[in-house]
Amino acid sequence: MTHSNRKVGAIAAGAAIAGAMMLAGVGAQAQDAPPDLTLRKDASGEATIAPPAAVVTTPPEDGFAGEVPWGFYRDRQGRMMQVSFDFGRRLWLGVGYAPHRTPAGQTEISPAAFDFGVTYDELSESGRTRRRFTVLDGQVRLHDFGLDVTGFRYDLSHRYIHPLLRITTFVKDPARHDLYLNVGLYSEALHFETEPRGIEGEQSLTIANLQGTLDLWQSEDLRSYVRLRAGPGIEMRFGPWAQETRYVGILPQATLEGNIVMGQRAMQRLNFRLRGELLRSATWHAEQLPGNWIAAVDAAYEAIVIAINDQPVSLRFAASAFLRDDARQIAAGIPTAQVWGWTGTAGVRMAFFSPPVPQAFRR
């Protein structure tokens, strides 16, 4: 082999080695670079971007993967829980500490009390009428035993569209002022009470009453209100009352009361009531009874604090007092005397079958 041939062979070998090294470098660089998400141009010549990869998640622990219903909440672990409860639709059982003073003048500082009841209310499709039904709403006291329970209660509230009176004033520009009378209906049946005057063995039963209501203020969805109501009722008294005889009386009753649901999630409620009763005999000609009037006031505050298995548990604080024109023993020749008593209650309530508060009606 000539010298020139050996020189050409060395140059060719060197070029081959350099080419191999360049290819190895390009391959290593391609392995270290991030993947190319830009697809090659299609037939139209436009470049497209690859869609991102789908995120794979595990199903929630409770197995519910759909949209969260109204009144419920889902946490970061996907677990769902109820966070809204309707005071107007529930069955409740409660227990509390209830010291009280009896009309006989005895103060009992260690009694326990159990309360219970079932209530259901509904709003009409128009959003202007709310009906409330309550069954077996009452309280049982221990040490000494006492019972105050209402068998059935019906309550109707309404918002009228047309004003009863349209008053126009002509001071400066004419102005119209509308007066609405939002009249409703209230009725109770079978209200039973033991020892209403603190005398052992006495009992009273309000057979029924029928009253008209006038809402002085009402919320948009009619769940809250302040109102007046008045009307007659029929009461039966028995036991040692009136010398062991049964007595039936009529009670014209007037009441100022309120029910106010509070809080952003409507989980607090305030109730108050001022009541007066004027007692007359159940005869064609009204006769004054030995104890002819009763005045009472009560208030209660309730707040839902926790829920157990989506059943709300609330704290409740209540107080009541009354004054009645009665003698401890009714007998001929003995004048009546005013007696009074009070009760305080602090306890807890657990409610069942309470759905979320419906979304407020909007006109």
Buried (B, 14 or more C-beta within 10 A) or exposed (E): EEEEEEEEEEEEEEEEEEEEEEEEEEEEEEEEEEEEEEEEEEEEEEEEEEEEEEEEEEEBEEEBEEEEEEBBEBEEEBEBEBBBBBBBBBBBEBEBEBBBBBBEEEEBEEBEBBBBBBBBBEBEEEBBBBBBBBEBBBBBBEEEEBEBBBBBBBBBBBBEEEEEEEEEEEEEEEEEEEEBEBBBBBBBBBBBBBBBBBBEEBBBBBEBBBBEBEBEEBBEBBBBBBBBBBBEBBBBBBBBBBEEEEBBBBBBBBBBBBBBBEEEEBBBBBBBBBBBBBBBBBEEEEEEBBBBBBBBBBBBBBBBEEBEEEBBBBBBBBBBBBBBBBBBEBEEEEEBEEBBBBBBBBBBBBBEEBBBBBEEBEE
